């Protein structure tokens, strides 16, 4: 993951906590995809605690597809181009 790798050099403790939060959030999203609201059309936005990041994902018939983990104050058109 580019985000975690980028943080590891300057803030390794924060990178470890963010990685832990992501690993905790993904099973929750998988178990209950409707847990979070829509960010755009069929794309949902799961906000992380303790960090200003969100997991943007799409619910498919047989899986969850994570489109981006993105800072909430950045321009959303960059992650939206991945959809």
N, C-alpha and C positions, 0 to 999 in steps of 0.2 A: 504494500500500500504506500503510495507516494506521500500521503498526509502524515502517516505515522513515521516514515523514514525521515521526512523533513523535520519533524519535531524532535526526533531522537537525538540529533546532534546538539540542539540548543536547549532543549528541555526534556531530558530523558524521563524524569518522573511523570511529567504531564503526558508524555507520549504513552507511557505504560498505563496510566489511568484511562486515557482516551481509548486505547486498544481494549482494555477490560470492559469499558462501557459499550463499545461496539459489539464485542463478543456476547455480552449479556442481552443487548437489544435485539439482535438478529433472531434468536430462538423465540422471543416474545412476538416479534412481527410474523414469523412463520406460523406460530400457533394461533394467532388472531390477527390476520392481515387488516381487518377493519378497525383495529385498535386506534389508528391515527387517521386524521382527516385528509382531505384532498388538497394538494398544493396546486394542481393544474390538471384539468380533464380527468384522466384515469391514473394520475400519478399521486401517490400518497407521501406525506411528509411526517417522519417520526423524529421528534426533537429529542436530543440527548440532554441528560441532566449534567450540570456542572461545567458544560462547555457549550459555546454558541455554535453548535453544529447540528445538522439535520441529516437523516438518512432519507433519500428520495428513492422510492421504489414503485414498481408496477406489479400488480397481482395478475399472474397468468393462470391458465387452467391447472397446471401441474406444479407450479413453483412460484417463488417470489423472485423478481429480478431487481437487484439493487442497481440503480442508475448512477447514483452519486452520493458521496458523503461530503457535504459542502457547508462552509461557514455561512451563517444566516444573514450576515450583513454585507455579503458580496453580491455582485450582480448576478441574478438568477438566470440570465440568458445563457451563461456559460454552461451550467449543468443542464439546462433545458435543451441545448443543442445535442446532448447525448441521447435524448429520448427519441 
